[in-house]
Amino acid sequence: MVGKHQGAIANQFAKVTFYADNRPFLPQVSVPSLILQCTDDIFAAPEIGAYMHQHLSQSTLKNLEAIGHFPHISNPSEFIIVLKEYLDDVTPSR
């Protein structure tokens, strides 16, 4: 039964992922946001990261050397360093 529905599930996931346009909601985001822009990302060109940074008022844009769309996989050490630095900057001192 599961195999019968996998194609429909994959199709719905692709539609939601690739056709959703959330740009109108970006100005409503009121929390600090980290944008990670990878090198040679076939899903997100540098212009997309720049656009998001411009429209998210509390955003930080980091350009990574990681290649592709999944920096936590293609360059986990760089990903961890950048993420820790960001969290250190936005986390209030106790």
N, CA, C and O atoms as CSV, one atom per row, in Angstrom:
chain,resi,resn,atom,element,x,y,z
A,1,MET,N,N,0.815,-1.192,0.000
A,1,MET,CA,C,0.000,0.000,0.000
A,1,MET,C,C,0.867,1.268,0.000
A,1,MET,O,O,0.539,2.236,-0.686
A,2,VAL,N,N,1.952,1.271,0.750
A,2,VAL,CA,C,2.805,2.446,0.815
A,2,VAL,C,C,3.405,2.745,-0.557
A,2,VAL,O,O,3.411,3.898,-0.988
A,3,GLY,N,N,3.907,1.723,-1.245
A,3,GLY,CA,C,4.518,1.915,-2.557
A,3,GLY,C,C,3.563,2.550,-3.547
A,3,GLY,O,O,3.978,3.334,-4.400
A,4,LYS,N,N,2.302,2.220,-3.441
A,4,LYS,CA,C,1.285,2.736,-4.348
A,4,LYS,C,C,1.156,4.265,-4.231
A,4,LYS,O,O,0.851,4.936,-5.218
A,5,HIS,N,N,1.384,4.804,-3.055
A,5,HIS,CA,C,1.196,6.234,-2.812
A,5,HIS,C,C,2.492,7.045,-2.831
A,5,HIS,O,O,2.452,8.272,-2.734
A,6,GLN,N,N,3.634,6.380,-2.954
A,6,GLN,CA,C,4.905,7.103,-2.904
A,6,GLN,C,C,5.042,8.136,-4.015
A,6,GLN,O,O,5.549,9.234,-3.785
A,7,GLY,N,N,4.597,7.795,-5.205
A,7,GLY,CA,C,4.682,8.737,-6.319
A,7,GLY,C,C,3.846,9.982,-6.072
A,7,GLY,O,O,4.286,11.096,-6.357
A,8,ALA,N,N,2.649,9.798,-5.546
A,8,ALA,CA,C,1.776,10.931,-5.251
A,8,ALA,C,C,2.375,11.797,-4.146
A,8,ALA,O,O,2.303,13.024,-4.206
A,9,ILE,N,N,2.957,11.161,-3.149
A,9,ILE,CA,C,3.582,11.903,-2.052
A,9,ILE,C,C,4.782,12.691,-2.576
A,9,ILE,O,O,4.940,13.867,-2.248
A,10,ALA,N,N,5.612,12.063,-3.372
A,10,ALA,CA,C,6.776,12.739,-3.946
A,10,ALA,C,C,6.340,13.912,-4.826
A,10,ALA,O,O,6.960,14.975,-4.794
A,11,ASN,N,N,5.299,13.727,-5.593
A,11,ASN,CA,C,4.781,14.777,-6.460
A,11,ASN,C,C,4.280,15.969,-5.641
A,11,ASN,O,O,4.571,17.118,-5.976
A,12,GLN,N,N,3.542,15.704,-4.586
A,12,GLN,CA,C,3.034,16.769,-3.724
A,12,GLN,C,C,4.191,17.498,-3.044
A,12,GLN,O,O,4.180,18.726,-2.957
A,13,PHE,N,N,5.175,16.763,-2.568
A,13,PHE,CA,C,6.349,17.367,-1.935
A,13,PHE,C,C,7.069,18.291,-2.916
A,13,PHE,O,O,7.448,19.405,-2.556
A,14,ALA,N,N,7.257,17.835,-4.142
A,14,ALA,CA,C,7.935,18.647,-5.163
A,14,ALA,C,C,7.154,19.929,-5.448
A,14,ALA,O,O,7.748,20.999,-5.576
A,15,LYS,N,N,5.842,19.830,-5.547
A,15,LYS,CA,C,5.023,21.018,-5.799
A,15,LYS,C,C,5.171,22.029,-4.673
A,15,LYS,O,O,5.388,23.215,-4.922
A,16,VAL,N,N,5.058,21.570,-3.454
A,16,VAL,CA,C,5.168,22.466,-2.298
A,16,VAL,C,C,6.563,23.070,-2.212
A,16,VAL,O,O,6.715,24.257,-1.921
A,17,THR,N,N,7.567,22.265,-2.462
A,17,THR,CA,C,8.952,22.726,-2.339
A,17,THR,C,C,9.344,23.697,-3.438
A,17,THR,O,O,9.945,24.734,-3.160
A,18,PHE,N,N,9.017,23.380,-4.671
A,18,PHE,CA,C,9.528,24.157,-5.787
A,18,PHE,C,C,8.593,25.238,-6.316
A,18,PHE,O,O,9.036,26.131,-7.039
A,19,TYR,N,N,7.320,25.177,-5.972
A,19,TYR,CA,C,6.395,26.180,-6.480
A,19,TYR,C,C,5.873,27.133,-5.411
A,19,TYR,O,O,5.153,28.078,-5.731
A,20,ALA,N,N,6.219,26.904,-4.164
A,20,ALA,CA,C,5.770,27.798,-3.099
A,20,ALA,C,C,6.516,29.132,-3.223
A,20,ALA,O,O,7.728,29.153,-3.438
A,21,ASP,N,N,5.799,30.216,-3.091
A,21,ASP,CA,C,6.406,31.549,-3.130
A,21,ASP,C,C,6.097,32.242,-1.814
A,21,ASP,O,O,4.982,32.714,-1.591
A,22,ASN,N,N,7.088,32.296,-0.953
A,22,ASN,CA,C,6.904,32.877,0.369
A,22,ASN,C,C,7.476,34.281,0.488
A,22,ASN,O,O,7.584,34.809,1.594
A,23,ARG,N,N,7.841,34.890,-0.623
A,23,ARG,CA,C,8.431,36.236,-0.581
A,23,ARG,C,C,7.562,37.261,0.133
A,23,ARG,O,O,8.102,38.092,0.863
A,24,PRO,N,N,6.231,37.244,-0.040
A,24,PRO,CA,C,5.423,38.260,0.651
A,24,PRO,C,C,5.514,38.189,2.186
A,24,PRO,O,O,5.220,39.165,2.876
A,25,PHE,N,N,5.915,37.044,2.701
A,25,PHE,CA,C,5.955,36.868,4.156
A,25,PHE,C,C,7.291,37.263,4.777
A,25,PHE,O,O,7.379,37.408,5.996
A,26,LEU,N,N,8.326,37.440,3.968
A,26,LEU,CA,C,9.655,37.732,4.513
A,26,LEU,C,C,9.679,38.963,5.414
A,26,LEU,O,O,10.293,38.901,6.480
A,27,PRO,N,N,9.049,40.072,5.048
A,27,PRO,CA,C,9.089,41.249,5.926
A,27,PRO,C,C,8.400,41.027,7.284
A,27,PRO,O,O,8.615,41.799,8.219
A,28,GLN,N,N,7.590,39.994,7.392
A,28,GLN,CA,C,6.888,39.716,8.650
A,28,GLN,C,C,7.755,38.940,9.649
A,28,GLN,O,O,7.400,38.827,10.822
A,29,VAL,N,N,8.862,38.420,9.193
A,29,VAL,CA,C,9.742,37.653,10.069
A,29,VAL,C,C,10.439,38.625,11.014
A,29,VAL,O,O,11.113,39.555,10.573
A,30,SER,N,N,10.273,38.403,12.311
A,30,SER,CA,C,10.798,39.355,13.290
A,30,SER,C,C,11.845,38.746,14.214
A,30,SER,O,O,12.124,39.287,15.284
A,31,VAL,N,N,12.410,37.648,13.812
A,31,VAL,CA,C,13.441,36.991,14.621
A,31,VAL,C,C,14.747,36.966,13.838
A,31,VAL,O,O,14.733,37.002,12.607
A,32,PRO,N,N,15.872,36.903,14.538
A,32,PRO,CA,C,17.147,36.788,13.832
A,32,PRO,C,C,17.153,35.543,12.940
A,32,PRO,O,O,16.669,34.479,13.328
A,33,SER,N,N,17.711,35.700,11.744
A,33,SER,CA,C,17.720,34.610,10.769
A,33,SER,C,C,19.107,34.489,10.144
A,33,SER,O,O,19.741,35.492,9.816
A,34,LEU,N,N,19.564,33.266,9.986
A,34,LEU,CA,C,20.842,32.994,9.338
A,34,LEU,C,C,20.575,32.443,7.949
A,34,LEU,O,O,19.858,31.455,7.793
A,35,ILE,N,N,21.153,33.081,6.943
A,35,ILE,CA,C,21.041,32.627,5.564
A,35,ILE,C,C,22.409,32.093,5.162
A,35,ILE,O,O,23.401,32.821,5.189
A,36,LEU,N,N,22.454,30.835,4.796
A,36,LEU,CA,C,23.699,30.206,4.361
A,36,LEU,C,C,23.649,30.046,2.850
A,36,LEU,O,O,22.813,29.310,2.326
A,37,GLN,N,N,24.541,30.732,2.154
A,37,GLN,CA,C,24.599,30.661,0.697
A,37,GLN,C,C,25.813,29.843,0.301
A,37,GLN,O,O,26.950,30.211,0.597
A,38,CYS,N,N,25.562,28.741,-0.365
A,38,CYS,CA,C,26.641,27.836,-0.764
A,38,CYS,C,C,27.134,28.152,-2.174
A,38,CYS,O,O,26.446,28.799,-2.964
A,39,THR,N,N,28.324,27.687,-2.462
A,39,THR,CA,C,28.909,27.805,-3.790
A,39,THR,C,C,28.255,26.771,-4.713
A,39,THR,O,O,28.015,25.634,-4.306
A,40,ASP,N,N,27.975,27.161,-5.927
A,40,ASP,CA,C,27.417,26.243,-6.938
A,40,ASP,C,C,26.169,25.511,-6.461
A,40,ASP,O,O,26.046,24.299,-6.637
A,41,ASP,N,N,25.255,26.245,-5.864
A,41,ASP,CA,C,23.988,25.667,-5.415
A,41,ASP,C,C,22.997,25.727,-6.573
A,41,ASP,O,O,22.567,26.812,-6.962
A,42,ILE,N,N,22.632,24.571,-7.127
A,42,ILE,CA,C,21.730,24.563,-8.283
A,42,ILE,C,C,20.294,24.926,-7.913
A,42,ILE,O,O,19.487,25.236,-8.789
A,43,PHE,N,N,19.975,24.890,-6.622
A,43,PHE,CA,C,18.619,25.216,-6.179
A,43,PHE,C,C,18.480,26.676,-5.754
A,43,PHE,O,O,17.395,27.248,-5.854
A,44,ALA,N,N,19.562,27.277,-5.283
A,44,ALA,CA,C,19.483,28.646,-4.763
A,44,ALA,C,C,20.683,29.457,-5.244
A,44,ALA,O,O,21.778,29.361,-4.690
A,45,ALA,N,N,20.459,30.241,-6.268
A,45,ALA,CA,C,21.515,31.110,-6.808
A,45,ALA,C,C,21.858,32.194,-5.791
A,45,ALA,O,O,21.048,32.485,-4.912
A,46,PRO,N,N,23.033,32.792,-5.891
A,46,PRO,CA,C,23.427,33.853,-4.962
A,46,PRO,C,C,22.406,34.993,-4.866
A,46,PRO,O,O,22.262,35.613,-3.812
A,47,GLU,N,N,21.712,35.261,-5.949
A,47,GLU,CA,C,20.699,36.325,-5.937
A,47,GLU,C,C,19.567,36.018,-4.963
A,47,GLU,O,O,18.966,36.932,-4.399
A,48,ILE,N,N,19.279,34.745,-4.765
A,48,ILE,CA,C,18.215,34.365,-3.831
A,48,ILE,C,C,18.637,34.669,-2.401
A,48,ILE,O,O,17.860,35.224,-1.623
A,49,GLY,N,N,19.869,34.306,-2.054
A,49,GLY,CA,C,20.371,34.628,-0.721
A,49,GLY,C,C,20.396,36.128,-0.485
A,49,GLY,O,O,20.025,36.594,0.592
A,50,ALA,N,N,20.835,36.892,-1.491
A,50,ALA,CA,C,20.873,38.350,-1.377
A,50,ALA,C,C,19.468,38.924,-1.215
A,50,ALA,O,O,19.259,39.833,-0.412
A,51,TYR,N,N,18.518,38.405,-1.963
A,51,TYR,CA,C,17.130,38.865,-1.871
A,51,TYR,C,C,16.582,38.604,-0.471
A,51,TYR,O,O,15.973,39.481,0.141
A,52,MET,N,N,16.799,37.409,0.022
A,52,MET,CA,C,16.302,37.075,1.363
A,52,MET,C,C,16.940,37.983,2.410
A,52,MET,O,O,16.261,38.476,3.311
A,53,HIS,N,N,18.233,38.198,2.290
A,53,HIS,CA,C,18.936,39.061,3.240
A,53,HIS,C,C,18.369,40.480,3.207
A,53,HIS,O,O,18.215,41.121,4.247
A,54,GLN,N,N,18.066,40.954,2.021
A,54,GLN,CA,C,17.526,42.301,1.870
A,54,GLN,C,C,16.128,42.422,2.488
A,54,GLN,O,O,15.763,43.493,2.973
A,55,HIS,N,N,15.342,41.336,2.476
A,55,HIS,CA,C,13.953,41.401,2.917
A,55,HIS,C,C,13.699,40.805,4.306
A,55,HIS,O,O,12.578,40.877,4.810
A,56,LEU,N,N,14.702,40.230,4.914
A,56,LEU,CA,C,14.598,39.764,6.298
A,56,LEU,C,C,15.358,40.762,7.156
A,56,LEU,O,O,16.587,40.816,7.114
A,57,SER,N,N,14.632,41.547,7.929
A,57,SER,CA,C,15.239,42.688,8.613
A,57,SER,C,C,16.337,42.318,9.604
A,57,SER,O,O,17.253,43.110,9.825
A,58,GLN,N,N,16.265,41.145,10.200
A,58,GLN,CA,C,17.264,40.746,11.188
A,58,GLN,C,C,18.097,39.562,10.684
A,58,GLN,O,O,18.408,38.641,11.440
A,59,SER,N,N,18.446,39.603,9.418
A,59,SER,CA,C,19.159,38.461,8.849
A,59,SER,C,C,20.661,38.689,8.785
A,59,SER,O,O,21.154,39.817,8.740
A,60,THR,N,N,21.357,37.569,8.783
A,60,THR,CA,C,22.796,37.528,8.561
A,60,THR,C,C,23.018,36.607,7.371
A,60,THR,O,O,22.530,35.477,7.358
A,61,LEU,N,N,23.743,37.080,6.384
A,61,LEU,CA,C,24.041,36.281,5.191
A,61,LEU,C,C,25.495,35.842,5.249
A,61,LEU,O,O,26.400,36.669,5.359
A,62,LYS,N,N,25.710,34.540,5.175
A,62,LYS,CA,C,27.058,33.981,5.152
A,62,LYS,C,C,27.237,33.215,3.856
A,62,LYS,O,O,26.450,32.325,3.535
A,63,ASN,N,N,28.271,33.563,3.117
A,63,ASN,CA,C,28.618,32.843,1.894
A,63,ASN,C,C,29.626,31.756,2.248
A,63,ASN,O,O,30.702,32.033,2.780
A,64,LEU,N,N,29.263,30.534,1.949
A,64,LEU,CA,C,30.088,29.390,2.318
A,64,LEU,C,C,30.899,28.879,1.133
A,64,LEU,O,O,30.544,29.089,-0.026
A,65,GLU,N,N,31.979,28.214,1.453
A,65,GLU,CA,C,32.753,27.529,0.421
A,65,GLU,C,C,32.135,26.168,0.094
A,65,GLU,O,O,32.465,25.564,-0.926
A,66,ALA,N,N,31.254,25.695,0.944
A,66,ALA,CA,C,30.579,24.414,0.712
A,66,ALA,C,C,29.907,24.437,-0.655
A,66,ALA,O,O,29.348,25.455,-1.064
A,67,ILE,N,N,29.966,23.331,-1.342
A,67,ILE,CA,C,29.397,23.216,-2.685
A,67,ILE,C,C,28.052,22.516,-2.607
A,67,ILE,O,O,27.891,21.533,-1.883
A,68,GLY,N,N,27.084,23.033,-3.360
A,68,GLY,CA,C,25.782,22.391,-3.428
A,68,GLY,C,C,24.775,23.006,-2.479
A,68,GLY,O,O,24.981,24.106,-1.965
A,69,HIS,N,N,23.692,22.297,-2.249
A,69,HIS,CA,C,22.568,22.819,-1.480
A,69,HIS,C,C,22.545,22.324,-0.033
A,69,HIS,O,O,21.708,22.765,0.754
A,70,PHE,N,N,23.438,21.428,0.319
A,70,PHE,CA,C,23.415,20.826,1.650
A,70,PHE,C,C,24.773,20.980,2.330
A,70,PHE,O,O,25.554,20.028,2.365
A,71,PRO,N,N,25.070,22.171,2.876
A,71,PRO,CA,C,26.396,22.409,3.444
A,71,PRO,C,C,26.712,21.516,4.642
A,71,PRO,O,O,27.876,21.225,4.915
A,72,HIS,N,N,25.686,21.089,5.344
A,72,HIS,CA,C,25.920,20.194,6.479
A,72,HIS,C,C,26.429,18.828,6.018
A,72,HIS,O,O,26.965,18.062,6.819
A,73,ILE,N,N,26.262,18.523,4.732
A,73,ILE,CA,C,26.759,17.268,4.170
A,73,ILE,C,C,28.052,17.501,3.381
A,73,ILE,O,O,29.015,16.751,3.537
A,74,SER,N,N,28.076,18.535,2.536
A,74,SER,CA,C,29.244,18.737,1.668
A,74,SER,C,C,30.446,19.334,2.399
A,74,SER,O,O,31.588,19.116,1.996
A,75,ASN,N,N,30.192,20.083,3.469
A,75,ASN,CA,C,31.297,20.662,4.234
A,75,ASN,C,C,30.848,20.848,5.684
A,75,ASN,O,O,30.658,21.976,6.140
A,76,PRO,N,N,30.679,19.741,6.404
A,76,PRO,CA,C,30.133,19.836,7.759
A,76,PRO,C,C,30.981,20.670,8.713
A,76,PRO,O,O,30.434,21.347,9.583
A,77,SER,N,N,32.296,20.636,8.568
A,77,SER,CA,C,33.123,21.418,9.497
A,77,SER,C,C,32.892,22.922,9.299
A,77,SER,O,O,32.790,23.661,10.278
A,78,GLU,N,N,32.810,23.375,8.058
A,78,GLU,CA,C,32.527,24.791,7.802
A,78,GLU,C,C,31.138,25.152,8.316
A,78,GLU,O,O,30.954,26.195,8.944
A,79,PHE,N,N,30.180,24.300,8.053
A,79,PHE,CA,C,28.806,24.525,8.499
A,79,PHE,C,C,28.755,24.695,10.019
A,79,PHE,O,O,28.123,25.628,10.515
A,80,ILE,N,N,29.402,23.818,10.744
A,80,ILE,CA,C,29.383,23.863,12.212
A,80,ILE,C,C,30.042,25.140,12.723
A,80,ILE,O,O,29.524,25.783,13.635
A,81,ILE,N,N,31.174,25.506,12.144
A,81,ILE,CA,C,31.877,26.721,12.578
A,81,ILE,C,C,30.993,27.961,12.383
A,81,ILE,O,O,30.845,28.773,13.297
A,82,VAL,N,N,30.415,28.099,11.202
A,82,VAL,CA,C,29.585,29.267,10.893
A,82,VAL,C,C,28.333,29.276,11.775
A,82,VAL,O,O,27.940,30.328,12.279
A,83,LEU,N,N,27.717,28.132,11.961
A,83,LEU,CA,C,26.525,28.059,12.792
A,83,LEU,C,C,26.841,28.415,14.248
A,83,LEU,O,O,26.100,29.176,14.870
A,84,LYS,N,N,27.926,27.877,14.792
A,84,LYS,CA,C,28.310,28.200,16.170
A,84,LYS,C,C,28.612,29.685,16.330
A,84,LYS,O,O,28.197,30.294,17.316
A,85,GLU,N,N,29.328,30.274,15.377
A,85,GLU,CA,C,29.626,31.707,15.442
A,85,GLU,C,C,28.339,32.525,15.456
A,85,GLU,O,O,28.204,33.475,16.228
A,86,TYR,N,N,27.406,32.152,14.603
A,86,TYR,CA,C,26.127,32.871,14.543
A,86,TYR,C,C,25.369,32.731,15.855
A,86,TYR,O,O,24.875,33.719,16.397
A,87,LEU,N,N,25.275,31.521,16.360
A,87,LEU,CA,C,24.548,31.308,17.609
A,87,LEU,C,C,25.197,32.031,18.781
A,87,LEU,O,O,24.500,32.530,19.664
A,88,ASP,N,N,26.506,32.091,18.795
A,88,ASP,CA,C,27.208,32.846,19.835
A,88,ASP,C,C,26.853,34.336,19.753
A,88,ASP,O,O,26.716,35.003,20.779
A,89,ASP,N,N,26.706,34.851,18.526
A,89,ASP,CA,C,26.392,36.264,18.337
A,89,ASP,C,C,24.965,36.612,18.710
A,89,ASP,O,O,24.713,37.701,19.227
A,90,VAL,N,N,24.027,35.715,18.461
A,90,VAL,CA,C,22.613,36.040,18.696
A,90,VAL,C,C,22.077,35.553,20.032
A,90,VAL,O,O,20.976,35.927,20.436
A,91,THR,N,N,22.852,34.721,20.719
A,91,THR,CA,C,22.389,34.200,22.003
A,91,THR,C,C,22.726,35.192,23.104
A,91,THR,O,O,23.888,35.565,23.269
A,92,PRO,N,N,21.718,35.624,23.861
A,92,PRO,CA,C,21.985,36.568,24.956
A,92,PRO,C,C,22.909,35.966,26.013
A,92,PRO,O,O,22.839,34.772,26.304
A,93,SER,N,N,23.761,36.794,26.573
A,93,SER,CA,C,24.641,36.335,27.650
A,93,SER,C,C,23.810,36.103,28.906
A,93,SER,O,O,22.810,36.780,29.144
A,94,ARG,N,N,24.240,35.148,29.689
A,94,ARG,CA,C,23.517,34.862,30.942
A,94,ARG,C,C,24.238,35.452,32.100
A,94,ARG,O,O,23.789,35.320,33.239
